[in-house]
Amino acid sequence: MRTLKLITVFTLIILSFFNCSDDDSITLEAIESELVTNLFAPTERDFSTNPPTISGEFVKFDFSSGSITTSETDWDIAFRGTTILVNGGATTGLAQEPQRNGNAAAYLVNTTFENVTEVDESLFVQDSGEGLAIPTGSDNGWYNYNPPTNTVSPLGNTIVFRTADGRYAKVQILSFYKDAPAEITPQIAANDLDHYTFNFVYQPNEGEASFN
């Protein structure tokens, strides 16, 4: 009888241990939400050629650290002027573009940032020789270009990303000008462009497709 009691107690201890282990294994990291201001991604524009020559280094960004990176491999997206690349797919022929070595992808949703709560994996597109995951050109991707005022304005849509290592993020671009001014004067349009201000939410947990 005493032996049976000891076995029962030992069994309960083992079960308790495994239950605690299971609870620990499903603990999720907190979803991260940040505002990035004045990410400077300048373009060198040579208008003496037709079409104009666009060049300059791309500025790479890593969602997990929430910062610019110079790493050749640990980056998710890259900016230059109004162009945004993803670290997935293939090079497209742009001057000085970084090599793709991850599995990043993106898609645009014509809805507000707050309303994007889940990822739709079927919509993801990667960069390729046929085009960018985030299209360039006025009203094609994230911005509108107004020729009379020479200004770039965000369209208010949301960009959803799969990161280079398979996590997820969403981005809302707020401004293309230094310090995100409410009014873009001709002086600002000429001198303070190529400065990104954007909100992003990063889901750090592998396999989790929700932003809530």
C-alpha positions, 0 to 999 in steps of 0.5 A, a space after each residue: 500500500 505504501 509503495 502504491 502511494 509513493 508511485 501515485 505521488 511520483 506520477 503526479 509530480 511528473 505530470 505537473 512537471 510536463 504541464 508546466 513545461 507545456 505552459 512555458 512552451 506556448 508563452 508568446 513574445 509581445 507584439 511590437 508597435 513603433 513609430 520610425 521618424 526621418 529614415 533618410 533614404 536619398 536618391 541620386 537623380 541625374 536628369 541630364 539623361 532620358 529617362 533620368 538616371 537613378 542611383 544611390 545606396 539602398 537603406 536597409 531596415 530590420 523589423 526585429 530590431 526596429 532599426 536601420 542595418 548595414 548587414 548584408 543578410 539580416 534585413 527585411 526591407 530597403 528604401 531608396 527614394 520612393 522605392 521599397 525592396 523586400 529581402 526575398 525573390 530576385 534582383 530586378 536590375 536596379 542600380 546598387 540594389 542589395 542581393 536577396 537572401 531571405 524569404 521576405 515578401 509584401 502586399 498592399 491593402 487599401 484599408 486603414 492600418 488599424 483594420 489590418 489584423 490578420 495576414 493573408 499568406 496567399 497575397 504575398 509577392 516577392 521582388 523579381 525581374 517582372 517587377 517589385 512586390 511594392 509597385 513604383 509609380 504614382 498611385 501604383 503602390 504606396 504614394 501619389 506624385 503631384 507633378 505641378 507641386 512636385 510632391 509625394 503623398 502617401 495614399 493611406 494604405 497598409 503594406 503587409 510584410 513577411 520578413 526575411 525569416 518568416 515573421 510578419 509586419 505591417 507598415 503605414 507610411 505617414 510622410 516622405 518629408 523631414 519631420 513629417 510637416 503638415 503642409 509641403 511647401 515648395 522649399 520642403 518639396 525641393 530640399 527635405 524629401 526622401 525622409 520616411 516617417 512610418 508606423 509599424 507593427 511587428 509580430 515576433 512569434 513564428 507561425 503567428 499571423 495575427 497583429 492582435 
